[in-house]
């Protein structure tokens, strides 16, 4: 245990044999953040250090998912 950087091996070892990749986990985490905290591109850009255009894409996706969930609840 320590405060040094995490090695690539310690990140990838638990994922061996899994269908998901680190990239897929990263994308999923950013989308989840947009769903939980609302589709706010400034929040995503600050939390993850994203470019403005990338943050807007994630918030657009989150907004669409939230609207679909709301429509399904009304049915």
PDB file with SEQRES, HELIX, SHEET and CRYST1 records, atoms N, CA, C and O in Angstrom:
SEQRES   1 A   75  UNK UNK UNK UNK UNK UNK UNK UNK UNK UNK UNK UNK UNK          
SEQRES   2 A   75  UNK UNK UNK UNK UNK UNK UNK UNK UNK UNK UNK UNK UNK          
SEQRES   3 A   75  UNK UNK UNK UNK UNK UNK UNK UNK UNK UNK UNK UNK UNK          
SEQRES   4 A   75  UNK UNK UNK UNK UNK UNK UNK UNK UNK UNK UNK UNK UNK          
SEQRES   5 A   75  UNK UNK UNK UNK UNK UNK UNK UNK UNK UNK UNK UNK UNK          
SEQRES   6 A   75  UNK UNK UNK UNK UNK UNK UNK UNK UNK UNK                      
HELIX    1 AA1 UNK A    8  UNK A   12  1                                   5    
HELIX    2 AA2 UNK A   13  UNK A   15  5                                   3    
HELIX    3 AA3 UNK A   22  UNK A   36  1                                  15    
HELIX    4 AA4 UNK A   41  UNK A   48  1                                   8    
HELIX    5 AA5 UNK A   52  UNK A   74  1                                  23    
CRYST1    1.000    1.000    1.000  90.00  90.00  90.00 P 1           1          
ATOM      1  N   UNK A   1       0.840  -1.170   0.000  1.00  0.00           N  
ATOM      2  CA  UNK A   1       0.000   0.000   0.000  1.00  0.00           C  
ATOM      3  C   UNK A   1       0.891   1.242   0.000  1.00  0.00           C  
ATOM      4  O   UNK A   1       1.937   1.278   0.648  1.00  0.00           O  
ATOM      5  N   UNK A   2       0.463   2.226  -0.721  1.00  0.00           N  
ATOM      6  CA  UNK A   2       1.207   3.471  -0.770  1.00  0.00           C  
ATOM      7  C   UNK A   2       0.456   4.513  -1.561  1.00  0.00           C  
ATOM      8  O   UNK A   2      -0.696   4.323  -1.951  1.00  0.00           O  
ATOM      9  N   UNK A   3       1.136   5.616  -1.786  1.00  0.00           N  
ATOM     10  CA  UNK A   3       0.494   6.711  -2.505  1.00  0.00           C  
ATOM     11  C   UNK A   3       1.087   6.917  -3.893  1.00  0.00           C  
ATOM     12  O   UNK A   3       0.818   7.926  -4.544  1.00  0.00           O  
ATOM     13  N   UNK A   4       1.895   5.960  -4.347  1.00  0.00           N  
ATOM     14  CA  UNK A   4       2.513   6.065  -5.666  1.00  0.00           C  
ATOM     15  C   UNK A   4       1.541   5.748  -6.771  1.00  0.00           C  
ATOM     16  O   UNK A   4       0.405   5.352  -6.512  1.00  0.00           O  
ATOM     17  N   UNK A   5       1.980   5.922  -8.012  1.00  0.00           N  
ATOM     18  CA  UNK A   5       1.109   5.635  -9.159  1.00  0.00           C  
ATOM     19  C   UNK A   5       0.728   4.160  -9.239  1.00  0.00           C  
ATOM     20  O   UNK A   5       1.468   3.286  -8.787  1.00  0.00           O  
ATOM     21  N   UNK A   6      -0.410   3.907  -9.806  1.00  0.00           N  
ATOM     22  CA  UNK A   6      -0.889   2.547  -9.998  1.00  0.00           C  
ATOM     23  C   UNK A   6      -0.240   1.996 -11.261  1.00  0.00           C  
ATOM     24  O   UNK A   6      -0.148   2.692 -12.272  1.00  0.00           O  
ATOM     25  N   UNK A   7       0.207   0.754 -11.202  1.00  0.00           N  
ATOM     26  CA  UNK A   7       0.844   0.166 -12.378  1.00  0.00           C  
ATOM     27  C   UNK A   7      -0.210  -0.350 -13.351  1.00  0.00           C  
ATOM     28  O   UNK A   7      -1.344  -0.625 -12.960  1.00  0.00           O  
ATOM     29  N   UNK A   8       0.161  -0.477 -14.596  1.00  0.00           N  
ATOM     30  CA  UNK A   8      -0.751  -1.000 -15.616  1.00  0.00           C  
ATOM     31  C   UNK A   8      -1.160  -2.426 -15.300  1.00  0.00           C  
ATOM     32  O   UNK A   8      -2.291  -2.822 -15.580  1.00  0.00           O  
ATOM     33  N   UNK A   9      -0.257  -3.201 -14.721  1.00  0.00           N  
ATOM     34  CA  UNK A   9      -0.558  -4.594 -14.380  1.00  0.00           C  
ATOM     35  C   UNK A   9      -1.659  -4.660 -13.332  1.00  0.00           C  
ATOM     36  O   UNK A   9      -2.558  -5.494 -13.437  1.00  0.00           O  
ATOM     37  N   UNK A  10      -1.605  -3.806 -12.334  1.00  0.00           N  
ATOM     38  CA  UNK A  10      -2.616  -3.851 -11.280  1.00  0.00           C  
ATOM     39  C   UNK A  10      -3.990  -3.438 -11.805  1.00  0.00           C  
ATOM     40  O   UNK A  10      -5.011  -3.805 -11.222  1.00  0.00           O  
ATOM     41  N   UNK A  11      -4.021  -2.685 -12.892  1.00  0.00           N  
ATOM     42  CA  UNK A  11      -5.302  -2.303 -13.495  1.00  0.00           C  
ATOM     43  C   UNK A  11      -5.849  -3.377 -14.417  1.00  0.00           C  
ATOM     44  O   UNK A  11      -7.058  -3.608 -14.449  1.00  0.00           O  
ATOM     45  N   UNK A  12      -4.981  -4.033 -15.162  1.00  0.00           N  
ATOM     46  CA  UNK A  12      -5.452  -4.964 -16.182  1.00  0.00           C  
ATOM     47  C   UNK A  12      -5.609  -6.400 -15.689  1.00  0.00           C  
ATOM     48  O   UNK A  12      -6.391  -7.156 -16.266  1.00  0.00           O  
ATOM     49  N   UNK A  13      -4.896  -6.793 -14.653  1.00  0.00           N  
ATOM     50  CA  UNK A  13      -4.977  -8.176 -14.169  1.00  0.00           C  
ATOM     51  C   UNK A  13      -6.405  -8.595 -13.818  1.00  0.00           C  
ATOM     52  O   UNK A  13      -6.825  -9.678 -14.227  1.00  0.00           O  
ATOM     53  N   UNK A  14      -7.178  -7.776 -13.071  1.00  0.00           N  
ATOM     54  CA  UNK A  14      -8.553  -8.199 -12.755  1.00  0.00           C  
ATOM     55  C   UNK A  14      -9.464  -8.304 -13.969  1.00  0.00           C  
ATOM     56  O   UNK A  14     -10.521  -8.931 -13.898  1.00  0.00           O  
ATOM     57  N   UNK A  15      -9.063  -7.693 -15.088  1.00  0.00           N  
ATOM     58  CA  UNK A  15      -9.912  -7.689 -16.281  1.00  0.00           C  
ATOM     59  C   UNK A  15      -9.642  -8.847 -17.226  1.00  0.00           C  
ATOM     60  O   UNK A  15     -10.378  -9.040 -18.194  1.00  0.00           O  
ATOM     61  N   UNK A  16      -8.612  -9.607 -16.962  1.00  0.00           N  
ATOM     62  CA  UNK A  16      -8.299 -10.723 -17.867  1.00  0.00           C  
ATOM     63  C   UNK A  16      -9.456 -11.698 -17.925  1.00  0.00           C  
ATOM     64  O   UNK A  16      -9.999 -12.102 -16.897  1.00  0.00           O  
ATOM     65  N   UNK A  17      -9.821 -12.064 -19.116  1.00  0.00           N  
ATOM     66  CA  UNK A  17     -10.921 -13.006 -19.318  1.00  0.00           C  
ATOM     67  C   UNK A  17     -12.291 -12.329 -19.353  1.00  0.00           C  
ATOM     68  O   UNK A  17     -13.300 -12.990 -19.599  1.00  0.00           O  
ATOM     69  N   UNK A  18     -12.335 -11.032 -19.113  1.00  0.00           N  
ATOM     70  CA  UNK A  18     -13.594 -10.293 -19.144  1.00  0.00           C  
ATOM     71  C   UNK A  18     -13.816  -9.712 -20.538  1.00  0.00           C  
ATOM     72  O   UNK A  18     -12.863  -9.458 -21.275  1.00  0.00           O  
ATOM     73  N   UNK A  19     -15.059  -9.510 -20.883  1.00  0.00           N  
ATOM     74  CA  UNK A  19     -15.379  -8.971 -22.202  1.00  0.00           C  
ATOM     75  C   UNK A  19     -15.134  -7.459 -22.277  1.00  0.00           C  
ATOM     76  O   UNK A  19     -14.923  -6.924 -23.365  1.00  0.00           O  
ATOM     77  N   UNK A  20     -15.161  -6.772 -21.142  1.00  0.00           N  
ATOM     78  CA  UNK A  20     -15.012  -5.316 -21.130  1.00  0.00           C  
ATOM     79  C   UNK A  20     -13.539  -4.915 -21.143  1.00  0.00           C  
ATOM     80  O   UNK A  20     -12.671  -5.652 -20.674  1.00  0.00           O  
ATOM     81  N   UNK A  21     -13.284  -3.743 -21.688  1.00  0.00           N  
ATOM     82  CA  UNK A  21     -11.928  -3.193 -21.715  1.00  0.00           C  
ATOM     83  C   UNK A  21     -11.873  -1.974 -20.790  1.00  0.00           C  
ATOM     84  O   UNK A  21     -12.907  -1.476 -20.346  1.00  0.00           O  
ATOM     85  N   UNK A  22     -10.669  -1.505 -20.508  1.00  0.00           N  
ATOM     86  CA  UNK A  22     -10.528  -0.291 -19.701  1.00  0.00           C  
ATOM     87  C   UNK A  22     -11.217   0.889 -20.370  1.00  0.00           C  
ATOM     88  O   UNK A  22     -11.814   1.727 -19.694  1.00  0.00           O  
ATOM     89  N   UNK A  23     -11.138   0.959 -21.679  1.00  0.00           N  
ATOM     90  CA  UNK A  23     -11.798   2.035 -22.418  1.00  0.00           C  
ATOM     91  C   UNK A  23     -13.308   1.980 -22.227  1.00  0.00           C  
ATOM     92  O   UNK A  23     -13.950   3.014 -22.041  1.00  0.00           O  
ATOM     93  N   UNK A  24     -13.878   0.777 -22.271  1.00  0.00           N  
ATOM     94  CA  UNK A  24     -15.319   0.640 -22.074  1.00  0.00           C  
ATOM     95  C   UNK A  24     -15.715   1.023 -20.652  1.00  0.00           C  
ATOM     96  O   UNK A  24     -16.763   1.634 -20.448  1.00  0.00           O  
ATOM     97  N   UNK A  25     -14.889   0.670 -19.667  1.00  0.00           N  
ATOM     98  CA  UNK A  25     -15.156   1.066 -18.283  1.00  0.00           C  
ATOM     99  C   UNK A  25     -15.086   2.584 -18.135  1.00  0.00           C  
ATOM    100  O   UNK A  25     -15.906   3.174 -17.432  1.00  0.00           O  
ATOM    101  N   UNK A  26     -14.120   3.218 -18.787  1.00  0.00           N  
ATOM    102  CA  UNK A  26     -13.967   4.671 -18.716  1.00  0.00           C  
ATOM    103  C   UNK A  26     -15.198   5.366 -19.290  1.00  0.00           C  
ATOM    104  O   UNK A  26     -15.745   6.286 -18.682  1.00  0.00           O  
ATOM    105  N   UNK A  27     -15.627   4.915 -20.471  1.00  0.00           N  
ATOM    106  CA  UNK A  27     -16.803   5.503 -21.119  1.00  0.00           C  
ATOM    107  C   UNK A  27     -18.041   5.290 -20.257  1.00  0.00           C  
ATOM    108  O   UNK A  27     -18.844   6.208 -20.088  1.00  0.00           O  
ATOM    109  N   UNK A  28     -18.202   4.091 -19.712  1.00  0.00           N  
ATOM    110  CA  UNK A  28     -19.350   3.788 -18.872  1.00  0.00           C  
ATOM    111  C   UNK A  28     -19.358   4.661 -17.623  1.00  0.00           C  
ATOM    112  O   UNK A  28     -20.413   5.144 -17.210  1.00  0.00           O  
ATOM    113  N   UNK A  29     -18.205   4.864 -17.029  1.00  0.00           N  
ATOM    114  CA  UNK A  29     -18.107   5.683 -15.810  1.00  0.00           C  
ATOM    115  C   UNK A  29     -18.477   7.131 -16.099  1.00  0.00           C  
ATOM    116  O   UNK A  29     -19.167   7.764 -15.300  1.00  0.00           O  
ATOM    117  N   UNK A  30     -18.032   7.655 -17.221  1.00  0.00           N  
ATOM    118  CA  UNK A  30     -18.347   9.041 -17.565  1.00  0.00           C  
ATOM    119  C   UNK A  30     -19.828   9.216 -17.868  1.00  0.00           C  
ATOM    120  O   UNK A  30     -20.428  10.218 -17.481  1.00  0.00           O  
ATOM    121  N   UNK A  31     -20.415   8.252 -18.552  1.00  0.00           N  
ATOM    122  CA  UNK A  31     -21.855   8.314 -18.826  1.00  0.00           C  
ATOM    123  C   UNK A  31     -22.645   8.187 -17.525  1.00  0.00           C  
ATOM    124  O   UNK A  31     -23.638   8.891 -17.336  1.00  0.00           O  
ATOM    125  N   UNK A  32     -22.221   7.308 -16.634  1.00  0.00           N  
ATOM    126  CA  UNK A  32     -22.904   7.158 -15.350  1.00  0.00           C  
ATOM    127  C   UNK A  32     -22.860   8.469 -14.557  1.00  0.00           C  
ATOM    128  O   UNK A  32     -23.849   8.862 -13.940  1.00  0.00           O  
ATOM    129  N   UNK A  33     -21.720   9.128 -14.580  1.00  0.00           N  
ATOM    130  CA  UNK A  33     -21.594  10.421 -13.884  1.00  0.00           C  
ATOM    131  C   UNK A  33     -22.594  11.425 -14.455  1.00  0.00           C  
ATOM    132  O   UNK A  33     -23.214  12.178 -13.704  1.00  0.00           O  
ATOM    133  N   UNK A  34     -22.753  11.438 -15.765  1.00  0.00           N  
ATOM    134  CA  UNK A  34     -23.706  12.349 -16.405  1.00  0.00           C  
ATOM    135  C   UNK A  34     -25.140  11.991 -16.034  1.00  0.00           C  
ATOM    136  O   UNK A  34     -25.979  12.881 -15.897  1.00  0.00           O  
ATOM    137  N   UNK A  35     -25.432  10.717 -15.872  1.00  0.00           N  
ATOM    138  CA  UNK A  35     -26.780  10.300 -15.497  1.00  0.00           C  
ATOM    139  C   UNK A  35     -27.075  10.641 -14.041  1.00  0.00           C  
ATOM    140  O   UNK A  35     -28.184  11.069 -13.722  1.00  0.00           O  
ATOM    141  N   UNK A  36     -26.109  10.460 -13.165  1.00  0.00           N  
ATOM    142  CA  UNK A  36     -26.310  10.687 -11.731  1.00  0.00           C  
ATOM    143  C   UNK A  36     -26.385  12.178 -11.396  1.00  0.00           C  
ATOM    144  O   UNK A  36     -27.242  12.597 -10.618  1.00  0.00           O  
ATOM    145  N   UNK A  37     -25.501  12.971 -11.974  1.00  0.00           N  
ATOM    146  CA  UNK A  37     -25.430  14.391 -11.638  1.00  0.00           C  
ATOM    147  C   UNK A  37     -26.164  15.274 -12.632  1.00  0.00           C  
ATOM    148  O   UNK A  37     -26.074  16.499 -12.560  1.00  0.00           O  
ATOM    149  N   UNK A  38     -26.880  14.672 -13.544  1.00  0.00           N  
ATOM    150  CA  UNK A  38     -27.591  15.445 -14.555  1.00  0.00           C  
ATOM    151  C   UNK A  38     -26.682  15.752 -15.729  1.00  0.00           C  
ATOM    152  O   UNK A  38     -25.460  15.790 -15.586  1.00  0.00           O  
ATOM    153  N   UNK A  39     -27.276  15.969 -16.877  1.00  0.00           N  
ATOM    154  CA  UNK A  39     -26.489  16.214 -18.083  1.00  0.00           C  
ATOM    155  C   UNK A  39     -25.867  17.613 -18.087  1.00  0.00           C  
ATOM    156  O   UNK A  39     -26.362  18.519 -18.757  1.00  0.00           O  
ATOM    157  N   UNK A  40     -24.784  17.778 -17.336  1.00  0.00           N  
ATOM    158  CA  UNK A  40     -24.089  19.055 -17.206  1.00  0.00           C  
ATOM    159  C   UNK A  40     -22.678  18.916 -17.780  1.00  0.00           C  
ATOM    160  O   UNK A  40     -21.808  18.329 -17.136  1.00  0.00           O  
ATOM    161  N   UNK A  41     -22.441  19.447 -18.984  1.00  0.00           N  
ATOM    162  CA  UNK A  41     -21.128  19.272 -19.610  1.00  0.00           C  
ATOM    163  C   UNK A  41     -19.990  19.907 -18.811  1.00  0.00           C  
ATOM    164  O   UNK A  41     -18.871  19.395 -18.833  1.00  0.00           O  
ATOM    165  N   UNK A  42     -20.249  21.002 -18.113  1.00  0.00           N  
ATOM    166  CA  UNK A  42     -19.201  21.635 -17.313  1.00  0.00           C  
ATOM    167  C   UNK A  42     -18.754  20.713 -16.186  1.00  0.00           C  
ATOM    168  O   UNK A  42     -17.560  20.603 -15.910  1.00  0.00           O  
ATOM    169  N   UNK A  43     -19.700  20.055 -15.537  1.00  0.00           N  
ATOM    170  CA  UNK A  43     -19.361  19.113 -14.460  1.00  0.00           C  
ATOM    171  C   UNK A  43     -18.470  17.989 -14.995  1.00  0.00           C  
ATOM    172  O   UNK A  43     -17.444  17.666 -14.396  1.00  0.00           O  
ATOM    173  N   UNK A  44     -18.865  17.398 -16.119  1.00  0.00           N  
ATOM    174  CA  UNK A  44     -18.071  16.302 -16.687  1.00  0.00           C  
ATOM    175  C   UNK A  44     -16.683  16.768 -17.103  1.00  0.00           C  
ATOM    176  O   UNK A  44     -15.697  16.064 -16.882  1.00  0.00           O  
ATOM    177  N   UNK A  45     -16.605  17.936 -17.697  1.00  0.00           N  
ATOM    178  CA  UNK A  45     -15.312  18.461 -18.128  1.00  0.00           C  
ATOM    179  C   UNK A  45     -14.393  18.663 -16.929  1.00  0.00           C  
ATOM    180  O   UNK A  45     -13.197  18.384 -17.012  1.00  0.00           O  
ATOM    181  N   UNK A  46     -14.937  19.142 -15.822  1.00  0.00           N  
ATOM    182  CA  UNK A  46     -14.140  19.373 -14.616  1.00  0.00           C  
ATOM    183  C   UNK A  46     -13.727  18.064 -13.945  1.00  0.00           C  
ATOM    184  O   UNK A  46     -12.566  17.897 -13.574  1.00  0.00           O  
ATOM    185  N   UNK A  47     -14.663  17.147 -13.790  1.00  0.00           N  
ATOM    186  CA  UNK A  47     -14.389  15.894 -13.075  1.00  0.00           C  
ATOM    187  C   UNK A  47     -13.402  15.010 -13.838  1.00  0.00           C  
ATOM    188  O   UNK A  47     -12.498  14.426 -13.241  1.00  0.00           O  
ATOM    189  N   UNK A  48     -13.576  14.914 -15.153  1.00  0.00           N  
ATOM    190  CA  UNK A  48     -12.762  13.988 -15.941  1.00  0.00           C  
ATOM    191  C   UNK A  48     -11.718  14.669 -16.822  1.00  0.00           C  
ATOM    192  O   UNK A  48     -10.944  13.992 -17.500  1.00  0.00           O  
ATOM    193  N   UNK A  49     -11.691  15.988 -16.818  1.00  0.00           N  
ATOM    194  CA  UNK A  49     -10.735  16.695 -17.665  1.00  0.00           C  
ATOM    195  C   UNK A  49     -11.035  16.529 -19.143  1.00  0.00           C  
ATOM    196  O   UNK A  49     -10.121  16.440 -19.963  1.00  0.00           O  
ATOM    197  N   UNK A  50     -12.307  16.488 -19.480  1.00  0.00           N  
ATOM    198  CA  UNK A  50     -12.719  16.271 -20.861  1.00  0.00           C  
ATOM    199  C   UNK A  50     -12.719  17.567 -21.660  1.00  0.00           C  
ATOM    200  O   UNK A  50     -12.881  18.655 -21.109  1.00  0.00           O  
ATOM    201  N   UNK A  51     -12.539  17.431 -22.941  1.00  0.00           N  
ATOM    202  CA  UNK A  51     -12.717  18.519 -23.884  1.00  0.00           C  
ATOM    203  C   UNK A  51     -14.196  18.888 -23.889  1.00  0.00           C  
ATOM    204  O   UNK A  51     -15.046  18.031 -23.647  1.00  0.00           O  
ATOM    205  N   UNK A  52     -14.511  20.144 -24.162  1.00  0.00           N  
ATOM    206  CA  UNK A  52     -15.902  20.609 -24.140  1.00  0.00           C  
ATOM    207  C   UNK A  52     -16.788  19.807 -25.093  1.00  0.00           C  
ATOM    208  O   UNK A  52     -17.913  19.450 -24.742  1.00  0.00           O  
ATOM    209  N   UNK A  53     -16.287  19.525 -26.292  1.00  0.00           N  
ATOM    210  CA  UNK A  53     -17.098  18.776 -27.272  1.00  0.00           C  
ATOM    211  C   UNK A  53     -17.388  17.362 -26.781  1.00  0.00           C  
ATOM    212  O   UNK A  53     -18.490  16.851 -26.975  1.00  0.00           O  
ATOM    213  N   UNK A  54     -16.408  16.734 -26.151  1.00  0.00           N  
ATOM    214  CA  UNK A  54     -16.599  15.386 -25.617  1.00  0.00           C  
ATOM    215  C   UNK A  54     -17.610  15.407 -24.479  1.00  0.00           C  
ATOM    216  O   UNK A  54     -18.485  14.544 -24.411  1.00  0.00           O  
ATOM    217  N   UNK A  55     -17.498  16.374 -23.595  1.00  0.00           N  
ATOM    218  CA  UNK A  55     -18.433  16.489 -22.471  1.00  0.00           C  
ATOM    219  C   UNK A  55     -19.853  16.710 -22.983  1.00  0.00           C  
ATOM    220  O   UNK A  55     -20.804  16.164 -22.424  1.00  0.00           O  
ATOM    221  N   UNK A  56     -20.001  17.495 -24.023  1.00  0.00           N  
ATOM    222  CA  UNK A  56     -21.333  17.739 -24.598  1.00  0.00           C  
ATOM    223  C   UNK A  56     -21.902  16.467 -25.200  1.00  0.00           C  
ATOM    224  O   UNK A  56     -23.100  16.212 -25.079  1.00  0.00           O  
ATOM    225  N   UNK A  57     -21.062  15.660 -25.849  1.00  0.00           N  
ATOM    226  CA  UNK A  57     -21.539  14.385 -26.414  1.00  0.00           C  
ATOM    227  C   UNK A  57     -22.063  13.469 -25.308  1.00  0.00           C  
ATOM    228  O   UNK A  57     -23.120  12.857 -25.456  1.00  0.00           O  
ATOM    229  N   UNK A  58     -21.325  13.376 -24.198  1.00  0.00           N  
ATOM    230  CA  UNK A  58     -21.770  12.531 -23.091  1.00  0.00           C  
ATOM    231  C   UNK A  58     -23.074  13.045 -22.497  1.00  0.00           C  
ATOM    232  O   UNK A  58     -23.961  12.252 -22.180  1.00  0.00           O  
ATOM    233  N   UNK A  59     -23.203  14.352 -22.343  1.00  0.00           N  
ATOM    234  CA  UNK A  59     -24.429  14.880 -21.764  1.00  0.00           C  
ATOM    235  C   UNK A  59     -25.614  14.711 -22.715  1.00  0.00           C  
ATOM    236  O   UNK A  59     -26.740  14.509 -22.263  1.00  0.00           O  
ATOM    237  N   UNK A  60     -25.377  14.790 -24.016  1.00  0.00           N  
ATOM    238  CA  UNK A  60     -26.448  14.523 -24.975  1.00  0.00           C  
ATOM    239  C   UNK A  60     -26.927  13.076 -24.849  1.00  0.00           C  
ATOM    240  O   UNK A  60     -28.129  12.809 -24.871  1.00  0.00           O  
ATOM    241  N   UNK A  61     -25.987  12.156 -24.720  1.00  0.00           N  
ATOM    242  CA  UNK A  61     -26.350  10.740 -24.554  1.00  0.00           C  
ATOM    243  C   UNK A  61     -27.109  10.531 -23.251  1.00  0.00           C  
ATOM    244  O   UNK A  61     -28.108   9.813 -23.216  1.00  0.00           O  
ATOM    245  N   UNK A  62     -26.631  11.160 -22.179  1.00  0.00           N  
ATOM    246  CA  UNK A  62     -27.299  11.022 -20.882  1.00  0.00           C  
ATOM    247  C   UNK A  62     -28.707  11.599 -20.943  1.00  0.00           C  
ATOM    248  O   UNK A  62     -29.645  11.005 -20.412  1.00  0.00           O  
ATOM    249  N   UNK A  63     -28.859  12.738 -21.578  1.00  0.00           N  
ATOM    250  CA  UNK A  63     -30.174  13.376 -21.693  1.00  0.00           C  
ATOM    251  C   UNK A  63     -31.140  12.459 -22.448  1.00  0.00           C  
ATOM    252  O   UNK A  63     -32.297  12.314 -22.055  1.00  0.00           O  
ATOM    253  N   UNK A  64     -30.669  11.851 -23.517  1.00  0.00           N  
ATOM    254  CA  UNK A  64     -31.501  10.927 -24.295  1.00  0.00           C  
ATOM    255  C   UNK A  64     -31.928   9.734 -23.441  1.00  0.00           C  
ATOM    256  O   UNK A  64     -33.096   9.347 -23.453  1.00  0.00           O  
ATOM    257  N   UNK A  65     -30.987   9.153 -22.704  1.00  0.00           N  
ATOM    258  CA  UNK A  65     -31.315   8.012 -21.846  1.00  0.00           C  
ATOM    259  C   UNK A  65     -32.303   8.399 -20.752  1.00  0.00           C  
ATOM    260  O   UNK A  65     -33.222   7.639 -20.449  1.00  0.00           O  
ATOM    261  N   UNK A  66     -32.119   9.570 -20.161  1.00  0.00           N  
ATOM    262  CA  UNK A  66     -33.034  10.031 -19.117  1.00  0.00           C  
ATOM    263  C   UNK A  66     -34.437  10.273 -19.678  1.00  0.00           C  
ATOM    264  O   UNK A  66     -35.429   9.955 -19.022  1.00  0.00           O  
ATOM    265  N   UNK A  67     -34.522  10.828 -20.876  1.00  0.00           N  
ATOM    266  CA  UNK A  67     -35.824  11.064 -21.509  1.00  0.00           C  
ATOM    267  C   UNK A  67     -36.515   9.747 -21.831  1.00  0.00           C  
ATOM    268  O   UNK A  67     -37.724   9.618 -21.639  1.00  0.00           O  
ATOM    269  N   UNK A  68     -35.760   8.768 -22.320  1.00  0.00           N  
ATOM    270  CA  UNK A  68     -36.336   7.454 -22.627  1.00  0.00           C  
ATOM    271  C   UNK A  68     -36.854   6.790 -21.359  1.00  0.00           C  
ATOM    272  O   UNK A  68     -37.925   6.184 -21.368  1.00  0.00           O  
ATOM    273  N   UNK A  69     -36.099   6.900 -20.266  1.00  0.00           N  
ATOM    274  CA  UNK A  69     -36.526   6.301 -18.995  1.00  0.00           C  
ATOM    275  C   UNK A  69     -37.790   6.974 -18.500  1.00  0.00           C  
ATOM    276  O   UNK A  69     -38.685   6.301 -17.988  1.00  0.00           O  
ATOM    277  N   UNK A  70     -37.884   8.289 -18.640  1.00  0.00           N  
ATOM    278  CA  UNK A  70     -39.070   9.022 -18.195  1.00  0.00           C  
ATOM    279  C   UNK A  70     -40.295   8.625 -19.019  1.00  0.00           C  
ATOM    280  O   UNK A  70     -41.389   8.460 -18.480  1.00  0.00           O  
ATOM    281  N   UNK A  71     -40.098   8.474 -20.330  1.00  0.00           N  
ATOM    282  CA  UNK A  71     -41.204   8.060 -21.202  1.00  0.00           C  
ATOM    283  C   UNK A  71     -41.703   6.668 -20.837  1.00  0.00           C  
ATOM    284  O   UNK A  71     -42.909   6.418 -20.845  1.00  0.00           O  
ATOM    285  N   UNK A  72     -40.797   5.776 -20.522  1.00  0.00           N  
ATOM    286  CA  UNK A  72     -41.190   4.404 -20.167  1.00  0.00           C  
ATOM    287  C   UNK A  72     -41.946   4.374 -18.845  1.00  0.00           C  
ATOM    288  O   UNK A  72     -42.839   3.546 -18.665  1.00  0.00           O  
ATOM    289  N   UNK A  73     -41.607   5.253 -17.932  1.00  0.00           N  
ATOM    290  CA  UNK A  73     -42.310   5.307 -16.647  1.00  0.00           C  
ATOM    291  C   UNK A  73     -43.736   5.821 -16.825  1.00  0.00           C  
ATOM    292  O   UNK A  73     -44.632   5.466 -16.060  1.00  0.00           O  
ATOM    293  N   UNK A  74     -43.938   6.651 -17.830  1.00  0.00           N  
ATOM    294  CA  UNK A  74     -45.270   7.191 -18.081  1.00  0.00           C  
ATOM    295  C   UNK A  74     -46.194   6.167 -18.712  1.00  0.00           C  
ATOM    296  O   UNK A  74     -47.414   6.316 -18.651  1.00  0.00           O  
ATOM    297  N   UNK A  75     -45.646   5.153 -19.304  1.00  0.00           N  
ATOM    298  CA  UNK A  75     -46.467   4.129 -19.987  1.00  0.00           C  
ATOM    299  C   UNK A  75     -47.082   3.181 -19.032  1.00  0.00           C  
ATOM    300  O   UNK A  75     -47.797   2.267 -19.443  1.00  0.00           O  
TER     301      UNK A  75                                                      
END                                                                             
